[in-house]
Amino acid sequence: SYVLTQPPSVSVAPGKTARITCGGNNIGSKSVHWYQQKPGQAPVLVIYYDSDRPSGIPERFSGSNSGNTATLTISRVEAGDEADYYCQVWDSSSDLTWVFGGGTKLTVL
Amino acid sequence: EVQLVQSGAEVKKPGESLRISCKGSGYSFTSYWISWVRQMPGKGLEWMGRIDPSDSYTNYSPSFQGHVTISADKSISTAYLQWSSLKASDTAMYYCASGYCSSTSCYFDYWGQGTLVTVSS
């Protein structure tokens, strides 16, 4: 089954740029989606198809995907961005159709 | 407005059965697959399985195959997640989510609020 690897934690100062990575074998050939989950809340889609933003998601959130790494970038980080972030791909080649990364806790210092 | 509204929190004993629900509104319920996602305390998201409400076709993650049953009643726009014999290790938050799919990929665009299931003797 396909495996996605994320760093457990990333820390960033307010106003700086946070980059959260998602590693997978030739992940650049797949579409990657990203979710934000704040404590006590359901996940929210923040990036789909590698770099598209749903309506209502700030332009500060962007994504890229190439080779073996996809990246979620959050510019001008705010305190309200502190959350867990999960990457996800759809693996049509196996029974584990939706695959999530292990999640990254973003801490705003 | 698209909404997925889940049933309330449950406290059960090991060995008991349980069915939780997820009611969709604001969209054509039969047009999008519904998945169930588990989140154990302090842990990440795990995809359990999905159902196509139009024909009730299901497929499961190997980790959950045989341990849970997913079903749907399209006449009332509701999907279900069911256990026949709960274990303490089933204690978790369970989310339903609607999946948008293109020819190349699928993602979850809408999520329910979650149902907390606690299994304890």
Chai-1 contact restraints between the chains, C-beta under 6 A:
chainA,res_idxA,chainB,res_idxB,connection_type,confidence,min_distance_angstrom,max_distance_angstrom,comment,restraint_id
A,S31,B,T104,contact,1.0,0.0,6.0,A-B,restraint_1
A,S31,B,S105,contact,1.0,0.0,6.0,A-B,restraint_2
A,H33,B,Y107,contact,1.0,0.0,6.0,A-B,restraint_3
A,A42,B,Y95,contact,1.0,0.0,6.0,A-B,restraint_4
A,A42,B,W111,contact,1.0,0.0,6.0,A-B,restraint_5
A,A42,B,Q113,contact,1.0,0.0,6.0,A-B,restraint_6
A,A42,B,G114,contact,1.0,0.0,6.0,A-B,restraint_7
A,P43,B,W111,contact,1.0,0.0,6.0,A-B,restraint_8
A,L45,B,D109,contact,1.0,0.0,6.0,A-B,restraint_9
A,Y48,B,Y107,contact,1.0,0.0,6.0,A-B,restraint_10
A,Y86,B,L45,contact,1.0,0.0,6.0,A-B,restraint_11
A,W90,B,S105,contact,1.0,0.0,6.0,A-B,restraint_12
A,W90,B,C106,contact,1.0,0.0,6.0,A-B,restraint_13
A,D95,B,P62,contact,1.0,0.0,6.0,A-B,restraint_14
A,L96,B,S61,contact,1.0,0.0,6.0,A-B,restraint_15
A,W98,B,W47,contact,1.0,0.0,6.0,A-B,restraint_16
A,F100,B,L45,contact,1.0,0.0,6.0,A-B,restraint_17
A,G102,B,G44,contact,1.0,0.0,6.0,A-B,restraint_18
A,G103,B,G44,contact,1.0,0.0,6.0,A-B,restraint_19
